Amino acid sequence: MKRFYMLSSCFVMLIWVLNTASVPAEENRLVVNTDLGSQTISRHIYGHFAEHLGRCIYGGFWVGEDSSIPNTRGIRNDVVRALKALDIPNLRWPGGCFADDYHWMDGIGPKEERPSMINTHWGGVTEDNSFGTHEFLDLCEQLGCEPYITANIGSGTVREMAQWVEYLTSDAISPMTDLRKQNGREKPWRIKFWGLGNESWGCGGSMEAEYYDDLMRRYSTYCRNFGENRLYKIACGANSFDYAWTDVLMRDPGNLRRMNGLALHYYTVCHDWRAKGSATNFDENEWFLTLSKTLRMDELVRKHSTIMDKYDPEKRIGLIVDEWGNWHDVEPGTNPGFLYQQNTLRDAMVASVNLNIFNNHCDRVKMANIAQTINVLQSVILTRDEKMVLTPTYYVFKMFKVHQDALLLPVDLKCGRYSFEEESIPSISASASKADDNKIHISISNLDPNNTISLQCELRGISVVSGIEGRIITAESINAHNDFDAEEQVSTADFDAFKVKGNTLILELPAKSIVMIKVR
Ligand code: AHR
């Protein structure tokens, strides 16, 4: 019996040693080509999405002027402050599926006269339209971000959409602009990003690609550019791996004029759509599954881009990943139609992997929008009454904002694999950029939850590196998360586990960590 205990404790020790062992640096090499690079990482890759869904708008952004929660014209001050700290570049609204049910005229004018509707997609709740066009554009002004409005082409008319564009952007004298002035806005807004329907292959009208293409041609024709305003029109794109959809939209030569961007939606679902898996209660199998499915974003971007390259080699049309993120089961006891989920270190890792992919493909990916900003799916903020929580994903956006509008530095990455049972995935995800002030930022994630990784990072084109600073996001457990009334478990901290040898950094990346290196 004694021998058995001794043997088993040796076995436990061995496992411990294996788990904490460092993967040697020679196996892991990242070359950052500091003297190359021709593409800018659009800041719009760091975009957000706010739908009339659950508590995203109501309770999340909007509490109303009479609320005891501090607000400016009904919009929460704490949320605006937190999002401004991310330099949020754009906000997509009003959906999502809700967009193709939304009739914008119901959301303007005196609030007590606005008709209500049933939000059939999301919980069947009554939408009183108290948050409408003016409130949304006030929110964007408070955030200092660009609005991205998705128009209803599923159940709305061409006239209705054309009138919305006129109401928003025209300076001419017309019944629409008079109405706008009557509602308190004298000058037109500048609106750039304009979506032509949402998921028209599904909740937005169940259309075939060819039918949508015809409809998009028609609606796009009536999106006028008034005055100086220039719309950047974004057509509904494929559901994940539906490459035929992209082909139909791209092969129509006139579409080079009719659309500036083509969307793509891809969510990471750990198991399957019926039982997706818990946001917080998961094991290493689910960590691994989630990350391996997230990495498929790279394949999606590459394959959709290849089709786009065939018809548009000059890359005039942007690939717009305007819905991405983790989709878990809703939190127990919450309305299943509200899609409220918690957010852990796993979500932070997923965000970092996706953002690295978008950065590295910024020649084609011109915008991306995480779904969704507050209280819905992979949120950066959670609210409960007057309380607010910043999620692990929030801290990734905060850390990565340095890549916005910076020059992409091409990287060559050779790394070991993180294996789980019979499967394996690359253990590192990375991207790098150079800002206007010549500062270089390198974002590196260690996907392996068990092993520290030694990484040699060569900054090719520089003889000696100096002035290095690092930040890190990690936690004790893969399920670590931030919650109301509890001490924050996941945020950013200083990182100094690196040595410098000439132009090479030797980094010790802790297990399950996201690191940002700044080189001055
Ligand atoms: O983000 C939630 C929903 O997911 C959106 O409304 C829809 O576009 C997608 O299916």
Residues whose N, C-alpha, C, O or C-beta is under 5 A from the ligand:
A	BS01	AHR	G96 C97 F98 E199 A371
